[in-house]
Amino acid sequence: MTLATGVSEAIAAATGAPFFAAKVSAIGGGDINQAFSVSDGARRYFVKANRAASLSMLEAEGEALNALAATHSVRVPQPLCSGIAAGQAFLVLEYLELRGSGNAALLGTQLAQLHRAPQGRFGGGQDNWIGSTPQPNGWQNDWIAFWRDRRLGHQLSLAAQNGYRGVLQRDGETLMARLEDFFADYRPVPSLLHGDLWGGNHGFLADGTPVIFDPAVYCGDREADLAMSELFGGFAPGFYAAYREAWPLDAGYAVRRTLYNLYHILNHANMFGGGYAAQAQRMMAQLLAQIR
């Protein structure tokens, strides 16, 4: 059985209607998964594929999209089915024709709506992935402890295993011991987060409707999503203005933005190497200078 045949059978089973992938088209842009679309001439679906051992990662993405959709806030691609065929894991999603620009202000308003969806605690009921890196969650009442142990501490431990020691680890330990200093006058409330909200993980339908995808969801401080959106750029000014109008940000966000983006830069160091470790070290020095 080929991958396309296995995907076709899974789509047929999920929809209750026969499906044969008469056209398979590769889609570029992903760093981790292969992506392609399948069409029978009448219906078209978006498919992600990876090695068979990655099935749980793809399944977690489908569950994350369902969690975001359940808030009835921002549009996401609807997951259809997942499975293994021809030695590869796959996830089938609704196919959406996306463009790079649209109603950015609506995205800001809808993201604030997503973040206001009531959540009881920080973390999540299951672990997932940030890129290709396992992301530990688990429920916690203490946000500072969660960020210290399951975000920064986790990435620093991986960094040590990858050979990034010395000053990076020393400053990382100091920073984790001083995390409370960044929250002296600020108490985050648990918000459902996209978790990996960089510019490449959003787009717009032809009518301007915003869409977000490729999530790494958990419940955390909403500032973490906003910070990630600023890390590599790609979001229009109207997005930020609309978000702040819907739910103003605390003045301390300007400092905590670096604290939250440190997690992603450490993750990039662990996934890609290059200059990310040095960038993380500079970010730590900047943060420590704020509290000395």
N, C-alpha and C positions, 0 to 999 in steps of 0.2 A: 504493500500500500504506500502510495506517495503522500507527502504532507498535504498537498492540495486535496487529494481524495479524502483523507482523514478529516480535514477541516470541513469539506463539503458534507460528509456524513454527520458531523457534529452539528452543523447548521441545520440540516434537515431534521435531526432529532429535536433540536431546541425550538424550531419554529413549527414543526408538524407539517411541513410542506417540502416536497422534493427540492433538492438543490444540487446543481453540478457546476463546479467552478470552470466555466468555459473560458474565462479570461483571468489570468493572474498577472498582476502588475507590481513590480518592485517599487517601494517608496523609500527614499533616502532620508537622512537627517538624524537617525538614532545612533547613540553611542554604544548601547548595550544590547538591544534586541534587533533582529531582522524585522522588517516591516513590509507588508505588501497588501494589496487589495485583491479580493476575489469577487467575481461577478458571474451571474448566470444569464446576463442580458437584461434582466428585469430588476434584480436586487444586487446591491453591492455592499460588501463588508470590509472593515479594516482588520488586519490580522497582525499580531505580534508573535514572533517565534524565537525560541532560544533552545539551548540543550535541555534534554528531558529533566535533568536535575533542577531546572529553574521553574518547574511547574508551580511550586508553592509561591514563588515571587510573582508570577503572572496572576495566580488566583487571588493573592493579596491585593493586587492592583484592581482587579474586578470588584472585590469587596469594598475597596476604598472609594471607587467611583459610585457604587451604590449608596455608600454612607453620605457622600456629598450630594447626590441626587435627592436623598430623603429629606434634606433641609429645604428643598424647593427654593433655592437661592440662585446659584450660578449654574448655567447649562454645562453638562458634561456628556461625553459619549456614553451611550448605554451599553453595558457589557451584555453579551449574548451567551457565550459558552466558552469552555476551555477544555483542554485535554492533551493527550500525547499521540502523535502519529509519526511514523517513519523515524523514530528515535528523537523527535523534537517535541518540546512543549509548545502549546499555542494558546493564545487568548483572542477571541473574536469579539470585535466591538462594532457598534453602529458606525457607518462611514459618514463622515461629515466633511463637506468641501469647505475648507477654511482659507481665510485670507489674513494678511498681516495687520490690517487696520479696520476699525469699526467704532462702536460706541464705547469708548474708554471710560467715560463718566459712568455709564451704566454698570460697567465691570466694577468700578470702585464702590458704587452703592450696593451692588449685589454681594461683593466680598464682605462688606460690613454686615450685611444681613446673614451671611454664612457664619461669621464670627459671633454673631449674637445668638445663634442657635443654642439653647440651654445645654450645658454639660456639667456633670457633677464633680468630676475629678480631672487630674492631669494624667496624660499617658494614653493607654489604649488597652483593649482586651487581648490583643495579640501583637507579636512583633511583626515588623515588615522590613522594607529595604529603602535606603536612600541611595539612588543610583543602583550600583551592584553591591553596596555594603549593607550587611545586616544592621537593622535599626531596632534596638531593644526598646520596648515600651513598658507595658505593665502599669497598673493604676497606682497613683500616688496623690496624696493630699497636699504635699509640699512641693511647690514649683521649683524652688531653688535647689532642693535635693534632687529633683528629677533632672534638671538641666546639668547639674554637677555630675551625677552618677551615670545617667543614661544618654547623655549627649556629649559634653566635653570630655568627661572621664573615659567614655567608651572610645572616642576617636583618638585620644592621647594614648590609650593602651594599644590600639592598633598601630599608631605611629611608632611607638617603641618597638613593636614587633617588626616594623618595616625599616628599622634602623635610624629613625629620627629620635635622637636622644639629646643629651646635653642641655643647652639653654632652652630649647623648646619644652622639654619635660620639666625643667626647673621652674620656668615662668608659668607653665601650665598648672603645676601644683600650687604655686602661689596664688594664681588667679582663682582657682577653684576654692581655695581656703578663704578668699575675700569676696565671694559672690554676693553675700548679703549687702555689701556696701553699694551695690548697684540698684538695690531695691529698698533703700531706706524710706522713701516716701511714695512707694508704688507697690500695689498689691494686684498682680495679674489675676484675672478670672479665667477659668478654663473655656477656651473656644475651640471649636472644630477647625483644624488647620488643613490647608492643602498640603503643606509640609515641604514642597519643593517648587515654590512659586517663582521660578526664574522666567525671563522673557520668552524662552522657547517653549514653555508649557502653557501658553495661552494663544488664542486666535479668535477670529470672528466669522460668523456666517455671512452670507451675501447681504442679508438685511441689517447687518451691524450687530447682531446678537453676540455677546461675549461667550466664549467657551474656554474652560480650563480642563487640563488632562494631565496624564502621567503623575498622579499624586503619590505622596508618601504620608498619608494622614495620621494624625494623632491629636489629642486635645492638649493645647498649650496656650502660651501667651500670644495673643493676636499679633503683637509686635514682631514675632518671629517670621510670619508670612510677609509682612510689609518690608522687613529688613531684607529678606531674600529677594524680593522684587527689585530692590535697589542695587543688589550686588553686581549684576552684569548689565543692567539697563534693560531697555526694551518696552517699558511701560510709559504711556503718554502722560503729560502733566495733568490732564483732566481726570485721569484715574485717581491720582493722589488727592486732588482737590475734592472730588466727590466723596472719597472715602472719609476724609477728615470732616467734611460737612455732615456726613451720616453718623460718624463716631469719632470725635476729636481724639488725637493722640496726646499722651502725657509728655511733658517737656523733657523728661529723662530719656525718651526714645532716641534722641540724637546720639547718646552715648551707648545705650543698650543695643542699638543697631549693629555696632561692631561686635559686641559680645555674641549676638545671635548669628551673625555671618561667619564668625570664627569657626563654628561647627561645620559649615559647608566648605570652608577653605581647608580645614583639616581633612575633611572627607575627600576633597579633590587631591590633596597630597597623598592620601592613602590609596586612591584609585589610579592617579595619573603621574605622580611624582613631579618632576620639573621644578619650577620655582614656587610651588604652592606652600611648601614647608617654610621657606623664608618669609613669604607673605604672612603666614600664620604667626610667625615669630614677631614680625613687626606689629601685627594687630594686638598681640598680647602686651607688647611694650607700651603701646598706645593706651590700652585699657588700664594697665597698672599705673601709668602716669596720672590717670584721672583720679585715683584713690590714694595716692601717696601724699 
